[in-house]
């Protein structure tokens, strides 16, 4: 993959592609589709920033979960500061340093699914990298189109109390 190019490789698994028709016997108000894609980009002296953007859609929510930042082959033993530029709760742009990597003492940092909402810009504030950023791009799509059959079926659902567990007989 070329430096600075983003990888949006499809990453499908049973848990990442699910259609939720109900949970625990209760019906979810609208069908939900979740997709998960691998995300990766590289910052270096040649490509000092990368912006992750998505197209605005009414029925989808995008989340970028960061997993790891690491120095890659060719990195020098210098401080490499990576900054994230995103929007805060007041929709104001905010820049926050999230990593200070150095080959001799901290060549990688786990961010444990640090979640951001796009658009997000990653900047190599100092150092020459290369720094690889990896994570998952999750797309949650809520489909509000119900057919009449589904609406009538939903009306018929009744909640019942919790029943006691049945005892098994013949245990030795």
DSSP file (Angstrom, degrees, kcal/mol; ACC not computed):
  #  RESIDUE AA STRUCTURE BP1 BP2  ACC     N-H-->O    O-->H-N    N-H-->O    O-->H-N    TCO  KAPPA ALPHA  PHI   PSI    X-CA   Y-CA   Z-CA
    1    1 A X              0   0    0      0, 0.0     3,-0.1     0, 0.0     6,-0.1   0.000 360.0 360.0 360.0 135.7    0.0    0.0    0.0
    2    2 A X    >   -     0   0    0      1,-0.1     3,-1.9     4,-0.1    40,-0.2  -0.326 360.0 -89.7 -69.1 149.4    1.4    3.4   -0.9
    3    3 A X  T 3  S+     0   0    0      1,-0.3    -1,-0.1    38,-0.1     3,-0.1  -0.341 112.1  15.0 -60.3 135.6    2.3    5.8    1.9
    4    4 A X  T 3  S+     0   0    0      1,-0.3     2,-0.3    38,-0.1    -1,-0.3   0.317  94.5 125.9  84.7  -9.2   -0.5    8.0    2.9
    5    5 A X    <   -     0   0    0     -3,-1.9    -1,-0.3    36,-0.1     2,-0.3  -0.636  57.6-128.3 -84.9 141.4   -3.2    5.9    1.2
    6    6 A X        -     0   0    0     -2,-0.3     2,-0.6    35,-0.1    35,-0.2  -0.635  11.4-142.1 -88.8 144.6   -6.1    4.7    3.3
    7    7 A X  E     +A   40   0A   0     33,-2.5    33,-0.8    -2,-0.3     2,-0.3  -0.930  22.0 173.0-106.7 120.0   -7.0    1.1    3.4
    8    8 A X  E     +A   39   0A   0     -2,-0.6     2,-0.4    31,-0.2    31,-0.2  -0.634  17.6 169.9-121.8  71.7  -10.7    0.4    3.6
    9    9 A X  E     -A   38   0A   0     29,-0.7    29,-2.3    -2,-0.3     2,-0.2  -0.655  41.0-107.5 -87.1 136.4  -10.7   -3.3    3.2
   10   10 A X  E     -A   37   0A   0     -2,-0.4     2,-0.5    27,-0.2    27,-0.2  -0.443  35.2-174.3 -65.0 128.8  -13.9   -5.2    3.8
   11   11 A X        +     0   0    0     25,-1.2     2,-0.4    -2,-0.2    25,-0.3  -0.855  10.7 174.3-127.6  93.5  -13.8   -7.1    7.0
   12   12 A X        +     0   0    0     -2,-0.5     2,-0.3    23,-0.1    23,-0.1  -0.828   6.7 152.8-106.1 139.7  -16.8   -9.2    7.4
   13   13 A X     >  -     0   0    0     -2,-0.4     4,-1.7     1,-0.0    23,-0.1  -0.911  59.3 -90.3-148.0 175.6  -17.5  -11.6   10.2
   14   14 A X  T  4 S+     0   0    0     -2,-0.3    -1,-0.0     1,-0.2    -2,-0.0   0.884 127.8  41.6 -59.5 -38.1  -20.6  -13.0   11.9
   15   15 A X  T  4 S+     0   0    0      1,-0.2    -1,-0.2     3,-0.1     3,-0.2   0.765 112.8  53.1 -81.8 -24.0  -20.5  -10.3   14.5
   16   16 A X  T  4 S+     0   0    0      1,-0.2     2,-0.6    20,-0.1    -2,-0.2   0.719 110.2  46.0 -86.9 -19.5  -19.6   -7.5   12.1
   17   17 A X  S  < S+     0   0    0     -4,-1.7     2,-0.4    18,-0.1    -1,-0.2  -0.869  79.1 147.4-122.6  96.8  -22.5   -8.1    9.6
   18   18 A X  E     -B   34   0A   0     16,-0.7    16,-1.2    -2,-0.6     2,-0.6  -0.976  39.1-149.8-134.4 143.3  -25.7   -8.6   11.5
   19   19 A X  E     -B   33   0A   0     -2,-0.4     2,-0.9    14,-0.2    14,-0.2  -0.964  19.3-149.0-109.9 120.5  -29.3   -7.9   11.0
   20   20 A X  E     +B   32   0A   0     12,-1.7    12,-0.6    -2,-0.6     3,-0.1  -0.786  32.6 156.5 -95.5 105.9  -31.1   -7.2   14.2
   21   21 A X  S    S-     0   0    0     -2,-0.9     7,-0.4     1,-0.4     2,-0.3   0.615  72.0 -17.3 -98.8 -17.5  -34.7   -8.3   14.0
   22   22 A X        -     0   0    0      5,-0.2     2,-0.4    -3,-0.2    -1,-0.4  -0.939  54.5-140.4-178.3 159.1  -35.1   -8.8   17.8
   23   23 A X  B >  S-F   26   0B   0      3,-2.9     3,-2.3    -2,-0.3    -3,-0.0  -0.983  80.0 -17.0-137.0 123.5  -33.2   -9.2   21.0
   24   24 A X  T 3  S-     0   0    0     -2,-0.4     3,-0.1     1,-0.3    -1,-0.1   0.820 127.4 -50.6  57.1  34.4  -34.1  -11.5   23.8
   25   25 A X  T 3  S+     0   0    0      1,-0.3     2,-0.3   134,-0.0    -1,-0.3   0.315 117.7 109.4  86.7 -10.0  -37.7  -12.0   22.6
   26   26 A X  B <   -F   23   0B   0     -3,-2.3    -3,-2.9   133,-0.0     2,-0.4  -0.782  69.4-122.0-100.4 145.8  -38.3   -8.2   22.2
   27   27 A X        -     0   0    0     -2,-0.3     2,-0.3    -5,-0.2    -5,-0.2  -0.716  17.5-131.1 -90.0 132.3  -38.6   -6.5   18.9
   28   28 A X        -     0   0    0     -2,-0.4     3,-0.0    -7,-0.4    -1,-0.0  -0.610  24.2-121.0 -75.7 139.7  -36.2   -3.7   18.0
   29   29 A X  S    S+     0   0    0     -2,-0.3     2,-0.3     1,-0.1    -1,-0.1   0.808  91.4  13.0 -56.2 -33.9  -38.1   -0.7   16.6
   30   30 A X  S    S-     0   0    0    -10,-0.0   114,-0.2   116,-0.0    -1,-0.1  -0.996  89.0 -97.8-143.3 146.4  -36.2   -0.8   13.3
   31   31 A X  E     - C   0 143A   0    112,-0.7   112,-2.6    -2,-0.3     2,-0.4  -0.403  40.3-155.1 -62.9 138.4  -33.9   -3.2   11.5
   32   32 A X  E     -BC  20 142A   0    -12,-0.6   -12,-1.7   110,-0.2     2,-0.5  -0.960   8.3-163.1-120.6 132.5  -30.3   -2.3   12.1
   33   33 A X  E     -BC  19 141A   0    108,-2.8   108,-3.2    -2,-0.4     2,-0.5  -0.966   6.5-166.0-114.8 129.7  -27.4   -3.3    9.8
   34   34 A X  E     -BC  18 140A   0    -16,-1.2   -16,-0.7    -2,-0.5     2,-0.4  -0.965   5.8-177.4-118.5 128.5  -23.9   -3.1   11.0
   35   35 A X  E     - C   0 139A   0    104,-2.5   104,-2.7    -2,-0.5     2,-0.4  -0.924   7.3-161.2-119.1 148.1  -20.8   -3.3    8.8
   36   36 A X  E     - C   0 138A   0     -2,-0.4   -25,-1.2   -25,-0.3     2,-0.4  -0.996   7.9-175.4-133.5 129.5  -17.2   -3.2    9.9
   37   37 A X  E     -AC  10 137A   0    100,-2.6   100,-3.3    -2,-0.4   -27,-0.2  -0.944  29.9-112.1-125.1 143.9  -14.3   -2.4    7.7
   38   38 A X  E     -AC   9 136A   0    -29,-2.3   -29,-0.7    -2,-0.4     2,-0.4  -0.527  34.7-160.3 -70.5 138.3  -10.5   -2.4    8.4
   39   39 A X  E     +AC   8 135A   0     96,-2.8    96,-2.1    -2,-0.2     2,-0.3  -0.961  18.4 157.7-122.8 141.6   -9.0    1.0    8.4
   40   40 A X  E     +AC   7 134A   0    -33,-0.8   -33,-2.5    -2,-0.4     2,-0.3  -0.953   6.5 166.8-159.6 143.4   -5.4    2.0    8.0
   41   41 A X  E     - C   0 133A   0     92,-2.0    92,-3.0    -2,-0.3     2,-0.4  -0.967  22.0-137.3-149.3 163.6   -3.3    5.0    7.0
   42   42 A X  E     - C   0 132A   0     -2,-0.3     2,-0.4    90,-0.2    90,-0.2  -0.990   8.0-160.3-130.0 131.8    0.4    6.0    7.2
   43   43 A X  E     + C   0 131A   0     88,-2.8    88,-2.9    -2,-0.4    87,-0.7  -0.895  26.7 147.3-107.8 140.1    1.9    9.3    8.2
   44   44 A X  E     - C   0 129A   0      3,-2.7    85,-0.2    -2,-0.4    80,-0.2  -0.861  64.1 -76.8-153.2-175.1    5.4   10.2    7.2
   45   45 A X  S    S+     0   0    0     83,-1.4     3,-0.3    -2,-0.3    84,-0.1   0.789 132.0  44.4 -62.7 -27.6    7.7   13.1    6.2
   46   46 A X  S    S+     0   0    0      1,-0.3     2,-0.5    82,-0.2    -1,-0.2   0.831 123.4  33.5 -85.2 -36.1    6.1   13.0    2.7
   47   47 A X        +     0   0    0      1,-0.1    -3,-2.7     3,-0.0    -1,-0.3  -0.863  66.8 170.3-123.4  93.9    2.5   12.6    3.9
   48   48 A X        +     0   0    0     -2,-0.5    76,-3.1    -3,-0.3     2,-0.3   0.608  63.4  28.9 -85.3 -13.5    2.1   14.6    7.2
   49   49 A X  E     -G  123   0C   0     74,-0.2     2,-0.3    -7,-0.1    74,-0.2  -0.990  54.3-169.9-146.6 156.1   -1.7   14.4    7.4
   50   50 A X  E     -G  122   0C   0     72,-2.2    72,-3.2    -2,-0.3     2,-0.5  -0.982  12.1-152.5-144.6 132.3   -4.6   12.2    6.5
   51   51 A X  E     -G  121   0C   0     -2,-0.3     2,-0.7    70,-0.2    70,-0.3  -0.929   3.9-153.7-111.0 126.8   -8.3   13.0    6.7
   52   52 A X  E     +G  120   0C   0     68,-3.5    68,-2.0    -2,-0.5    67,-0.6  -0.880  27.5 169.2 -97.7 111.9  -10.9   10.3    7.2
   53   53 A X        -     0   0    0     -2,-0.7     2,-0.3    66,-0.2    65,-0.0  -0.875  16.6-165.0-123.2 154.8  -14.2   11.6    5.8
   54   54 A X        -     0   0    0     -2,-0.3     2,-0.3     8,-0.1     8,-0.0  -0.929  31.0-100.9-132.5 159.9  -17.6    9.9    5.0
   55   55 A X        -     0   0    0     -2,-0.3     2,-0.4     1,-0.1     0, 0.0  -0.641  42.6-112.9 -79.4 137.3  -20.6   10.9    3.0
   56   56 A X        +     0   0    0     -2,-0.3     2,-0.4     5,-0.0    -1,-0.1  -0.561  41.8 174.2 -73.0 127.2  -23.4   12.2    5.1
   57   57 A X    >   -     0   0    0     -2,-0.4     3,-0.9     3,-0.3    -3,-0.0  -0.988  33.2-134.5-133.5 144.3  -26.5    9.9    5.0
   58   58 A X  T 3  S+     0   0    0     -2,-0.4    -1,-0.1     1,-0.2    -2,-0.0   0.862 101.8  40.9 -66.7 -36.9  -29.6   10.3    7.0
   59   59 A X  T 3  S+     0   0    0     82,-0.1    83,-2.6     2,-0.0     2,-0.3   0.192 103.2  77.3-103.7  17.7  -30.0    6.7    8.1
   60   60 A X  E <   -D  141   0A   0     -3,-0.9     2,-0.4    81,-0.2    -3,-0.3  -0.936  52.7-160.9-128.5 152.1  -26.3    5.8    8.9
   61   61 A X  E     -D  140   0A   0     79,-2.4    79,-2.8    -2,-0.3     2,-0.4  -0.999  13.4-155.2-127.6 130.9  -23.9    6.5   11.7
   62   62 A X  E     -D  139   0A   0     -2,-0.4     2,-0.4    77,-0.2    56,-0.3  -0.874  11.5-178.9-108.7 137.0  -20.2    6.1   11.2
   63   63 A X  E     -D  138   0A   0     75,-2.4    75,-3.2    -2,-0.4     2,-0.6  -0.999  14.8-154.6-134.8 132.3  -17.7    5.4   14.0
   64   64 A X  E     -DE 137 116A   0     52,-3.2    52,-2.4    -2,-0.4     2,-0.7  -0.933  11.5-165.2-106.9 113.6  -13.9    5.1   13.6
   65   65 A X  E     -DE 136 115A   0     71,-3.1    71,-2.6    -2,-0.6     2,-0.4  -0.885  10.3-147.6-101.2 114.8  -12.4    2.9   16.3
   66   66 A X  E     +DE 135 114A   0     48,-3.0    48,-1.9    -2,-0.7    47,-0.7  -0.658  22.1 172.0 -85.1 133.8   -8.6    3.3   16.6
   67   67 A X  E     +     0   0A   0     67,-2.7    44,-3.0    -2,-0.4    45,-0.9   0.817  57.0   0.6-105.0 -47.1   -6.7    0.2   17.7
   68   68 A X  E     -DE 134 110A   0     66,-1.4    66,-2.7    42,-0.3     2,-0.4  -0.999  40.0-162.1-152.0 147.1   -3.0    0.9   17.3
   69   69 A X  E     +DE 133 109A   0     40,-2.3    40,-2.8    -2,-0.3     2,-0.3  -0.997  29.9 166.2-121.8 133.1   -0.4    3.4   16.3
   70   70 A X  E     -DE 132 108A   0     62,-2.2    62,-3.3    -2,-0.4    38,-0.2  -1.000  38.3-114.7-149.5 148.9    3.1    2.1   15.5
   71   71 A X  E     -D  131   0A   0     36,-3.1    60,-0.2    -2,-0.3     2,-0.2  -0.583  39.1-156.6 -75.4 143.4    6.4    3.1   13.9
   72   72 A X    >   -     0   0    0     58,-2.3     3,-1.6    -2,-0.2    -1,-0.0  -0.556  35.9 -47.5-116.3-177.4    7.1    1.1   10.8
   73   73 A X  T 3  S+     0   0    0      1,-0.3    -1,-0.2    -2,-0.2     0, 0.0  -0.189 122.9  30.2 -54.4 133.5   10.3    0.1    8.9
   74   74 A X  T 3  S+     0   0    0      1,-0.3    -1,-0.3    -3,-0.1     2,-0.1   0.404  82.9 144.2  97.7  -0.3   12.5    3.1    8.2
   75   75 A X    <   -     0   0    0     -3,-1.6    -1,-0.3    55,-0.1     2,-0.2  -0.450  41.4-137.4 -73.1 144.4   11.6    5.0   11.3
   76   76 A X        -     0   0    0     53,-0.7     2,-1.9    -2,-0.1    27,-0.6  -0.566  29.0 -98.7 -94.3 162.8   14.4    7.0   13.0
   77   77 A X  S    S+     0   0    0     -2,-0.2     2,-0.3    25,-0.1    25,-0.1  -0.568  85.0 110.5 -83.2  78.1   15.0    7.2   16.8
   78   78 A X  S    S-     0   0    0     -2,-1.9     2,-0.4    23,-0.1    25,-0.4  -0.920  78.8 -82.3-142.9 164.3   13.2   10.5   17.2
   79   79 A X        -     0   0    0     -2,-0.3     2,-0.6    23,-0.1    23,-0.2  -0.599  38.9-168.3 -74.2 125.8    9.9   11.7   18.8
   80   80 A X  E     -H  101   0C   0     21,-2.5    21,-2.6    -2,-0.4     2,-0.6  -0.931   5.2-165.7-116.6 103.9    7.0   11.2   16.5
   81   81 A X  E     -HI 100 126C   0     45,-1.1    44,-2.1    -2,-0.6    45,-1.0  -0.811   1.2-161.5 -97.1 123.9    4.0   13.1   17.8
   82   82 A X  E     -HI  99 124C   0     17,-2.4    16,-2.6    -2,-0.6    17,-1.4  -0.904   7.4-166.1-106.9 130.9    0.6   12.2   16.3
   83   83 A X  E     -HI  97 123C   0     40,-3.0    40,-2.8    -2,-0.5     2,-0.5  -0.906   9.8-147.8-118.2 142.7   -2.3   14.6   16.7
   84   84 A X  E     -HI  96 122C   0     12,-3.1    12,-2.7    -2,-0.4     2,-0.5  -0.939   7.3-162.3-110.0 130.9   -6.0   14.0   16.1
   85   85 A X  E     +HI  95 121C   0     36,-3.1    36,-2.6    -2,-0.5    10,-0.2  -0.962  32.3 134.1-113.3 119.6   -8.2   16.9   14.8
   86   86 A X  E     -H   94   0C   0      8,-2.4     8,-3.1    -2,-0.5     2,-0.4  -0.733  53.5 -81.3-145.7-169.1  -11.9   16.3   15.3
   87   87 A X  E     -H   93   0C   0     30,-0.4     6,-0.2    32,-0.2    30,-0.2  -0.861  35.4-145.4-108.1 140.5  -15.0   18.1   16.6
   88   88 A X    >   -     0   0    0      4,-2.4     3,-2.1    -2,-0.4    -1,-0.0  -0.223  43.7 -79.3 -91.3-171.9  -16.0   18.4   20.2
   89   89 A X  T 3  S+     0   0    0      1,-0.3    -1,-0.0     2,-0.1    -2,-0.0   0.705 132.8  52.8 -64.9 -20.0  -19.6   18.3   21.7
   90   90 A X  T 3  S-     0   0    0      2,-0.1    -1,-0.3     0, 0.0     3,-0.1   0.250 119.4-111.0 -94.8  11.3  -20.1   22.0   20.7
   91   91 A X  S <  S+     0   0    0     -3,-2.1     2,-0.4     1,-0.3    -2,-0.1   0.750  72.9 141.9  63.1  27.4  -19.1   21.1   17.1
   92   92 A X        -     0   0    0      1,-0.0    -4,-2.4     0, 0.0    -1,-0.3  -0.790  58.8-108.3 -96.4 141.1  -15.8   23.1   17.6
   93   93 A X  E     -H   87   0C   0     -2,-0.4     2,-0.4    -6,-0.2    -6,-0.2  -0.484  41.0-176.2 -69.2 134.9  -12.6   21.8   16.0
   94   94 A X  E     -H   86   0C   0     -8,-3.1    -8,-2.4    -2,-0.2     2,-0.5  -0.999  16.0-153.1-136.7 136.8  -10.2   20.5   18.6
   95   95 A X  E     +H   85   0C   0     -2,-0.4     2,-0.4   -10,-0.2   -10,-0.2  -0.948  18.6 175.8-113.2 126.3   -6.6   19.2   18.1
   96   96 A X  E     -H   84   0C   0    -12,-2.7   -12,-3.1    -2,-0.5     2,-0.4  -0.993  29.7-128.9-133.2 126.9   -5.3   16.7   20.6
   97   97 A X  E     +H   83   0C   0     -2,-0.4   -14,-0.3   -14,-0.3     3,-0.1  -0.616  27.6 176.0 -72.0 130.3   -2.0   14.8   20.6
   98   98 A X  E     +     0   0C   0    -16,-2.6     2,-0.3    -2,-0.4   -15,-0.2   0.576  58.6  24.9-111.5 -14.1   -2.7   11.1   21.1
   99   99 A X  E     -H   82   0C   0    -17,-1.4   -17,-2.4     2,-0.0     2,-0.4  -0.993  43.0-168.6-154.4 144.3    0.7    9.5   20.8
  100  100 A X  E     -H   81   0C   0     -2,-0.3     2,-0.4   -19,-0.2   -19,-0.2  -0.883  28.5-173.2-129.0  98.5    4.4   10.3   21.2
  101  101 A X  E     +H   80   0C   0    -21,-2.6   -21,-2.5    -2,-0.4     2,-0.4  -0.742  12.0 177.6-101.1 139.9    6.3    7.4   19.7
  102  102 A X  B >>  -J  106   0D   0      4,-1.6     4,-2.2    -2,-0.4     3,-0.9  -0.991  29.8-135.1-140.5 132.7   10.0    6.8   19.8
  103  103 A X  T 34 S+     0   0    0    -27,-0.6     4,-0.3   -25,-0.4   -26,-0.1   0.835 102.3  48.3 -56.8 -39.2   11.8    3.8   18.3
  104  104 A X  T 34 S+     0   0    0      2,-0.1    -1,-0.2     1,-0.1     3,-0.1   0.700 130.2  12.6 -80.5 -19.4   14.1    3.1   21.3
  105  105 A X  T <4 S+     0   0    0     -3,-0.9     2,-0.2     1,-0.1    -2,-0.2   0.710 135.9  14.8-128.9 -34.8   11.4    3.3   24.1
  106  106 A X  B  <  +J  102   0D   0     -4,-2.2    -4,-1.6     1,-0.1    -2,-0.1  -0.637  56.2 162.6-144.8  84.0    7.8    3.3   22.8
  107  107 A X  S    S+     0   0    0     -4,-0.3   -36,-3.1    -6,-0.2     2,-0.3   0.619  70.5  26.3 -79.5 -11.3    7.6    2.1   19.1
  108  108 A X  E     -E   70   0A   0    -38,-0.2     2,-0.4    -6,-0.1   -38,-0.2  -0.986  60.2-159.4-149.3 158.5    3.8    1.4   19.4
  109  109 A X  E     -E   69   0A   0    -40,-2.8   -40,-2.3    -2,-0.3     2,-0.5  -0.983  13.5-142.9-142.7 127.0    0.7    2.4   21.3
  110  110 A X  E     -E   68   0A   0     -2,-0.4   -42,-0.3   -42,-0.2   -43,-0.1  -0.777  11.4-173.8 -88.7 129.4   -2.5    0.5   21.8
  111  111 A X  E     -     0   0A   0    -44,-3.0   -43,-0.2    -2,-0.5   -45,-0.1   0.411  29.6-136.8-103.8  -0.7   -5.6    2.7   21.8
  112  112 A X  E    S-     0   0A   0    -45,-0.9   -45,-0.2     1,-0.2   -46,-0.1   0.879  71.2 -43.2  49.4  53.7   -8.1    0.0   22.7
  113  113 A X  E    S-     0   0A   0    -47,-0.7     2,-0.5     1,-0.2    -1,-0.2   0.898  75.4-169.0  61.7  45.2  -10.8    0.9   20.2
  114  114 A X  E     -E   66   0A   0    -48,-1.9   -48,-3.0   -49,-0.1     2,-0.4  -0.559  19.1-139.2 -65.1 115.8  -10.7    4.7   20.9
  115  115 A X  E     +E   65   0A   0     -2,-0.5     2,-0.3   -50,-0.2   -50,-0.2  -0.669  28.2 170.9 -97.7 134.9  -13.8    5.9   19.1
  116  116 A X  E     -E   64   0A   0    -52,-2.4   -52,-3.2    -2,-0.4     2,-0.5  -0.954  27.7-131.0-133.1 150.9  -14.1    9.0   17.0
  117  117 A X        -     0   0    0     -2,-0.3   -30,-0.4   -54,-0.2   -54,-0.1  -0.912  49.0 -77.9-104.1 130.0  -16.9   10.3   14.7
  118  118 A X  S    S+     0   0    0     -2,-0.5   -65,-0.1   -56,-0.3   -56,-0.1  -0.241 100.3  65.8 -64.4 155.3  -15.8   11.5   11.2
  119  119 A X  S    S+     0   0    0    -67,-0.6     2,-0.4   -34,-0.1   -32,-0.2   0.437  70.2 161.4 -80.4 144.0  -14.5   13.7    9.8
  120  120 A X  E     -G   52   0C   0    -68,-2.0   -68,-3.5   -34,-0.1     2,-0.5  -0.996  23.7-157.6-133.1 134.2  -11.2   13.1   11.6
  121  121 A X  E     -GI  51  85C   0    -36,-2.6   -36,-3.1    -2,-0.4     2,-0.5  -0.960   3.9-157.0-115.4 131.5   -7.7   14.4   10.6
  122  122 A X  E     -GI  50  84C   0    -72,-3.2   -72,-2.2    -2,-0.5     2,-0.4  -0.904  15.2-171.9-103.6 131.9   -4.5   12.7   11.7
  123  123 A X  E     -GI  49  83C   0    -40,-2.8   -40,-3.0    -2,-0.5     2,-1.1  -0.979  27.8-138.2-128.4 138.7   -1.4   14.8   11.7
  124  124 A X  E     - I   0  82C   0    -76,-3.1   -42,-0.2    -2,-0.4     3,-0.1  -0.810  27.2-178.6 -89.1  96.8    2.3   14.0   12.2
  125  125 A X  E     +     0   0C   0    -44,-2.1     2,-0.3    -2,-1.1    -1,-0.2   0.874  64.5   3.1 -70.7 -39.7    3.1   17.1   14.4
  126  126 A X  E    S+ I   0  81C   0    -45,-1.0   -45,-1.1    -3,-0.1    -1,-0.2  -0.977 104.0  41.0-145.3 158.8    6.8   16.2   14.8
  127  127 A X  S    S-     0   0    0     -2,-0.3   -47,-0.1   -47,-0.2     3,-0.1  -0.213  75.4-101.5  91.6 172.2    9.1   13.5   13.6
  128  128 A X        +     0   0    0      1,-0.3   -83,-1.4   -52,-0.1   -82,-0.2   0.422  62.1 165.0-114.2  -1.7    9.5   12.0   10.2
  129  129 A X  E     -C   44   0A   0    -85,-0.2   -53,-0.7     1,-0.2    -1,-0.3  -0.297  53.8-145.0  66.8-151.6    7.7    8.7   10.8
  130  130 A X  E     +     0   0A   0    -87,-0.7   -58,-2.3   -55,-0.2     2,-0.5   0.480  40.2 176.0 -74.3 141.4    6.5    6.5    9.2
  131  131 A X  E     -CD  43  71A   0    -88,-2.9   -88,-2.8   -60,-0.2     2,-0.4  -0.973  17.2-151.2-117.1 125.4    3.7    6.0   11.6
  132  132 A X  E     -CD  42  70A   0    -62,-3.3   -62,-2.2    -2,-0.5     2,-0.5  -0.834   7.3-162.6 -98.0 132.4    1.0    3.4   10.8
  133  133 A X  E     -CD  41  69A   0    -92,-3.0   -92,-2.0    -2,-0.4     2,-0.3  -0.967  12.7-178.6-114.9 127.1   -2.5    4.0   12.2
  134  134 A X  E     +CD  40  68A   0    -66,-2.7   -67,-2.7    -2,-0.5   -66,-1.4  -0.906  16.8 117.9-126.9 155.3   -4.9    1.1   12.3
  135  135 A X  E     -CD  39  66A   0    -96,-2.1   -96,-2.8    -2,-0.3     2,-0.4  -0.950  52.5 -76.8-179.5-161.3   -8.5    0.6   13.4
  136  136 A X  E     -CD  38  65A   0    -71,-2.6   -71,-3.1    -2,-0.3     2,-0.7  -0.991  22.0-147.5-130.7 135.3  -12.1   -0.3   12.3
  137  137 A X  E     -CD  37  64A   0   -100,-3.3  -100,-2.6    -2,-0.4     2,-0.4  -0.907  22.3-165.1 -99.8 114.4  -14.6    1.8   10.5
  138  138 A X  E     -CD  36  63A   0    -75,-3.2   -75,-2.4    -2,-0.7     2,-0.5  -0.856   6.8-166.2-105.4 136.1  -18.1    0.8   11.7
  139  139 A X  E     -CD  35  62A   0   -104,-2.7  -104,-2.5    -2,-0.4     2,-0.6  -0.981   0.2-167.6-122.2 120.7  -21.2    1.7    9.8
  140  140 A X  E     -CD  34  61A   0    -79,-2.8   -79,-2.4    -2,-0.5     2,-0.5  -0.942   6.9-169.1-109.4 121.4  -24.6    1.4   11.5
  141  141 A X  E     -CD  33  60A   0   -108,-3.2  -108,-2.8    -2,-0.6     2,-0.6  -0.948   6.7-159.7-115.7 122.8  -27.6    1.7    9.2
  142  142 A X  E     -C   32   0A   0    -83,-2.6     2,-0.7    -2,-0.5  -110,-0.2  -0.905   6.8-155.5-103.9 120.4  -31.1    2.0   10.6
  143  143 A X  E     -C   31   0A   0   -112,-2.6  -112,-0.7    -2,-0.6    -2,-0.0  -0.854  13.4-179.5 -99.2 111.0  -33.8    1.1    8.1
  144  144 A X        +     0   0    0     -2,-0.7     2,-0.9  -114,-0.2    -1,-0.1   0.328  47.9 110.9 -92.0   7.1  -37.0    2.8    9.1
  145  145 A X        +     0   0    0   -114,-0.1     2,-0.4     0, 0.0  -114,-0.1  -0.745  45.7 178.6 -86.9 106.8  -39.0    1.3    6.1
  146  146 A X        -     0   0    0     -2,-0.9     2,-0.2  -116,-0.0    -2,-0.1  -0.836  22.8-134.4-104.7 143.7  -41.5   -1.1    7.6
  147  147 A X     >  -     0   0    0     -2,-0.4     4,-1.9     1,-0.1     3,-0.2  -0.557  29.1-109.5 -86.4 164.5  -44.0   -3.1    5.6
  148  148 A X  H  > S+     0   0    0      1,-0.2     4,-2.4     2,-0.2     5,-0.2   0.849 119.2  58.1 -62.5 -33.3  -47.6   -3.3    6.8
  149  149 A X  H  > S+     0   0    0      1,-0.2     4,-2.0     2,-0.2    -1,-0.2   0.913 106.4  47.1 -63.3 -42.7  -47.1   -7.0    7.6
  150  150 A X  H  > S+     0   0    0      2,-0.2     4,-2.2     1,-0.2    -1,-0.2   0.888 110.6  53.1 -66.6 -38.7  -44.2   -6.1   10.0
  151  151 A X  H  X S+     0   0    0     -4,-1.9     4,-1.6     2,-0.2    -2,-0.2   0.931 111.3  44.6 -62.5 -46.0  -46.3   -3.3   11.6
  152  152 A X  H  X S+     0   0    0     -4,-2.4     4,-1.1     1,-0.2    -1,-0.2   0.872 112.7  52.6 -67.1 -35.2  -49.2   -5.6   12.4
  153  153 A X  H  X S+     0   0    0     -4,-2.0     4,-0.5    -5,-0.2     3,-0.3   0.884 107.5  52.1 -65.3 -38.4  -46.8   -8.3   13.6
  154  154 A X  H >< S+     0   0    0     -4,-2.2     3,-0.8     1,-0.2    -1,-0.2   0.853 104.6  56.0 -67.5 -34.9  -45.2   -5.8   16.0
  155  155 A X  H 3< S+     0   0    0     -4,-1.6    -1,-0.2     1,-0.2    -2,-0.2   0.809 102.1  57.8 -66.7 -29.2  -48.6   -4.8   17.5
  156  156 A X  H 3< S+     0   0    0     -4,-1.1    -1,-0.2    -3,-0.3     2,-0.2   0.633  79.9 107.7 -77.9 -14.4  -49.3   -8.5   18.4
  157  157 A X    <<  -     0   0    0     -3,-0.8     2,-0.4    -4,-0.5  -131,-0.0  -0.475  49.7-172.1 -70.5 129.8  -46.2   -8.9   20.5
  158  158 A X        -     0   0    0     -2,-0.2     2,-0.4     0, 0.0    -2,-0.1  -0.949  20.8-127.1-122.4 144.0  -47.0   -9.0   24.2
  159  159 A X        -     0   0    0     -2,-0.4     2,-0.3  -133,-0.0  -134,-0.0  -0.730  27.1-166.0 -87.7 136.5  -44.6   -9.0   27.1
  160  160 A X        -     0   0    0     -2,-0.4     3,-0.1     1,-0.1     0, 0.0  -0.858  24.2 -98.9-120.1 159.0  -45.0  -11.8   29.6
  161  161 A X        -     0   0    0     -2,-0.3     2,-0.4     1,-0.1    -1,-0.1  -0.106  49.6 -84.0 -67.2 170.3  -43.6  -12.2   33.1
  162  162 A X        -     0   0    0      1,-0.0     2,-0.3     0, 0.0    -1,-0.1  -0.658  44.6-143.1 -79.5 127.8  -40.5  -14.3   33.8
  163  163 A X        -     0   0    0     -2,-0.4     3,-0.1     1,-0.1     2,-0.0  -0.645  22.3-104.2 -90.4 148.2  -41.4  -17.9   34.3
  164  164 A X        -     0   0    0     -2,-0.3     2,-0.1     1,-0.1    -1,-0.1  -0.366  42.8 -98.4 -69.0 152.2  -39.6  -20.1   36.8
  165  165 A X        -     0   0    0      1,-0.1     2,-0.3    -2,-0.0    -1,-0.1  -0.410  37.3-116.1 -69.1 144.0  -37.0  -22.6   35.5
  166  166 A X        -     0   0    0     -2,-0.1     2,-0.3    -3,-0.1    -1,-0.1  -0.638  27.4-123.5 -82.3 139.8  -38.1  -26.2   35.1
  167  167 A X        -     0   0    0     -2,-0.3     2,-0.4     1,-0.0    -1,-0.1  -0.616  18.1-132.6 -82.4 140.0  -36.4  -28.7   37.3
  168  168 A X        -     0   0    0     -2,-0.3     3,-0.3     2,-0.0     2,-0.2  -0.782  21.8-146.5 -91.3 134.9  -34.7  -31.6   35.6
  169  169 A X        +     0   0    0     -2,-0.4    -1,-0.0     1,-0.2     0, 0.0  -0.613  68.0  38.5 -97.3 160.3  -35.4  -34.9   37.1
  170  170 A X        +     0   0    0      1,-0.2     2,-0.3    -2,-0.2    -1,-0.2   0.748  66.0 163.0  79.0  26.7  -33.2  -38.0   37.4
  171  171 A X              0   0    0     -3,-0.3    -1,-0.2     1,-0.1     0, 0.0  -0.587 360.0 360.0 -76.6 139.6  -29.9  -36.3   38.2
  172  172 A X              0   0    0     -2,-0.3    -1,-0.1     0, 0.0    -2,-0.0   0.421 360.0 360.0-102.8 360.0  -27.3  -38.7   39.7
